[in-house]
Amino acid sequence: MDISLVLLSIAFYIAWNIGANGSANAMGVVVGSGILSFRQAVLTIAVFTLLGAYLRGEKVMETVGRKVIYSMTPEMAIVILLSAGLCATIATLRGLPISVTQTIVGGVVGVGLALGVSIQWKIFEKVIIAWILSPILSGIFAFMLYYFYYKAFKRIKSVKELEILYKGMAIAGGSYMAFNFGANEVANAVSPLIGAGILTYKGAGIFGALSLAIGSLTFSYPVMYTVGKKITALGPISAFSAQFGSAISVSLANYFGLPVSSGQAIIGGIIGASIAGGGKIKQEIIERIISGWILAPVIGITLSYAVAKLFVFFNLLS
C-alpha cells in the first residue's frame, strides 16, 4: 500500500479524534447554556474551523512540522500521528478533554529521541511556556470581559433585546474560538503531513478541517457535555466571556506560531468567567481535566518513543 495513503488515513483518524474530543472546546459552553443545539453547534464548528485552518494555519504547521525537528519522513509522521490518535481515542471514550496538540508535539519529541534526530529544545521550551500561559491568559481575559459586559448589559431594560444580544455574543465567541481552533489545533494535527511533504499548507488545512467536522458530528457529545455542563453552570454573559477570552489567548499563540491546546484555553476561560460571576467551580472535575493535560505530552512522548523503537526493530523505520 502507498505510504502516503497510510499516512493520510492516520491523519484522518487524528483529525476525527480532534472533532470528537475537541469540539467541546469551541462550542461546549454554547451548547451547555442552551444557546445552540448540538447540530447547530457542529455546523458552526465545521464552517469556522475550515476558514481558520485554510487562512491562518500555516505558522503552526511550520512550527510543529518543520521546526521542533528539522527532518521528518513519512514513516516518522505515521508513528507520531498513530501514537497521538491512540491517546485521543482513550480520552474520548472516558469523556475527558485531553490535548491532542500536546500528544502530537510530545510524539514529535519522542520520535526524535528514539531515532537520535536533533531536537530544537528552545522551540520546545517556548511551546511548553505557551501551554502554561494560555489557560492563565484565557482566565484573565474572560474575567475582564465578564465585568465589562455585565455592567454594559445592566443598562439594557428590554428582555427581548437582552436575549438577542446574549445569543449573538455567545455564538460570535464560539465562532471566533472555532476559527482559532482551525488555525491552531487542527493545523497542529496535520503538521506531520507538511513535515513529510505529503500535502501543501492549504491542502492540509482543508483535509484536517473536513475530517474534524466528521468527528464532531459523530462522536463529540460526551466531551461537549463535560465542558458545557459538568465544570460549572454558565449563563449567557459567562459563556460569551469564556469563549471570547479563550479565543483571544489562542489568537496570540497563532500570531507567534505556537501550538497550544484550545481545551486548556477554554477551561481557563470558563474558570475566569465563573469566578467573575460568583459561580462555584467543581474542583474535582478541574483536577481530573488538569491531570489529563499533564499526562498528554508524557504519554505522547512515551508512546511514540516505544512505537518508533518497535518500527526500527521490524525494519520499518530507520
Buried (B, 14 or more C-beta within 10 A) or exposed (E): EEBBEBBBEBBBBBBBBBBBBBBBBBBBBBBBBEBBEBEBBBBBBBBBBBBBBBEBBBBBBBBBBBBBBEEBBBBBBBBBBBBBBBBBBEBBEEBBBBBBBBBBBBBBBBBBBBBEBEBBEEBBEBBEEBBEBBBBBBBBBBBBBBBEBBEEBEEEEEEEEBEEBBBEBBBBBBBBBBBBBBBBBBBBBBBBBBBBEBBEBEBBBBBBBBBBBBBBBEBBBBBBBBBBBBBBBBBBBBBBBBBBBBBBBBBBBBEEBBBBBBBBBBBBBBBBBBBBBEBEEBEEBBEBBEEBBEBBBEBBBBBBBBBBBEBBEEEEBE
